[in-house]
Amino acid sequence: MTRIDFDKYEDFYAKRTEGMRSSVMRDLMAIIARPDIISLAGGLPNTESFPAKTLAEITKAVSVNGTAAALQYGPTEGFEETRNNIVEVMAQENTVADPDNIIVTTGGQQGIDLVTRVLVDPGDVIIAEAPTYPGAIPSFCSFEADVIQVPLDNDGIRTDLLTQEVEKLAKAGRKPKFIYLIPDFHNPAGVCLSLERRVEIVELAKKHELIIVEDNPYAQLRFEGQHLPTLYSLDQDLNVIYLSTFSKILSPGIRLGWMVAPSPLLAKFNLGKQAADLCPSTLAQKIVNQYFREFRWQDYVEEVIKVYRTRRDAMLAALEEFFPEEASWTHPQGGFYIWVTLPDYLDTADLLALAIEEQKVAFVPGSGGWVDGSGANHMRLSFSAVPEDVITEGIERIAKVIREQMDLYRALRGSE
Ligand SMILES: Cc1ncc(COP(=O)(O)O)c(C=O)c1O
């Protein structure tokens, strides 16, 4: 076998690749897939509950009625029918969108990439929550953004600190290119942005003429409590770009998402998408559109919500039973994630290594949500993809590793 000389290619890489980095979740994918590991790491939808018969019926109908079109290139912005279906999904979130203001993307991830690609020059500021979606960090870093992260609490991003940050930047003659927010059932923190803060942020955007990027893939997955209005629906000044995806309400495997934006921005996103991949998958769109024609898509969402709620409850109960009292965690009303805070002398990246090796269990270490790698005493636990008994077992195993490390720390401190 030819030995690979990695240095051989060093001089070929573009300068901007220096900032490129992998997301912690992608790094964990290989471990998550190991059958001997209990994974509370991946934010994976429970695709097992999608009826195989339904998928067979819709794919058959797509091939029988339109093989040629399903296999052909399509428009960059996506089929009109797909965009109309997206309007229907957004209506369920009490948000009115115009199909002409929508681009169908290759997953929600492409929306993040396109917004950054089109708006950010090297050194430009992006404001994000601390923590933020670990998968957004590689996009922000690829385009060499200066990411400023503003802490969140149980009500989402701290608007007092956000306002301070925007004003501080303004004094220095700078302005963020956009503020990236995940308002509902935040990934990784599990919290929702309160209504008051949503209103405040829309006002702040109006006052300072800012762009808000609202990334909202979990909006439909509410188990209890009141639905909150999207920032997009509260905004009257065309300051909000809305991103979402079919990944969490149907399937991440079909890789279809969308972005809604004012037409001048949309035209640029369209150009960016042409360069990236010409058009969204036509076959995947035909499947989704057939599904929307034949079935009530909300039925499946209602079905999976029941599964996720039961799993969330199992995880909360297990945390209560097994985790030490020094730990605290969020109580999400929807979505996939619970965010745990441990004593600040613990580093969850070290804990993860031990958890995998000694206890065969995985989670996402908190530092994945920060560009500068802080947040080491947090962890993200995902309840979406694992049955209740396995969740309980997984939490018991993680608790063992935490307690072991806490005992070790106390023993070392005692012997100082
Ligand atoms: C906040 C957030 N944005 C975007 C994405 C990416 O979505 P997709 O799988 O549709 O690309 C995810 C996926 O987990 C997410 O949690």
The ligand as a Gaussian input file, in Angstrom:
#p B3LYP/6-31G(d) Opt

LIG

0 1
 C      -29.832000      24.286000      15.485000
 C      -29.604000      23.433000      14.290000
 N      -29.454000      24.016000      13.089000
 C      -29.245000      23.298000      11.981000
 C      -29.168000      21.917000      12.037000
 C      -28.885000      21.157000      10.767000
 O      -30.033000      20.617000      10.240000
 P      -29.974000      19.628000       8.997000
 O      -29.736000      18.262000       9.552000
 O      -31.297000      19.760000       8.356000
 O      -28.872000      20.058000       8.103000
 C      -29.317000      21.260000      13.252000
 C      -29.203000      19.809000      13.341000
 O      -29.064000      19.209000      14.362000
 C      -29.543000      22.037000      14.418000
 O      -29.693000      21.487000      15.619000

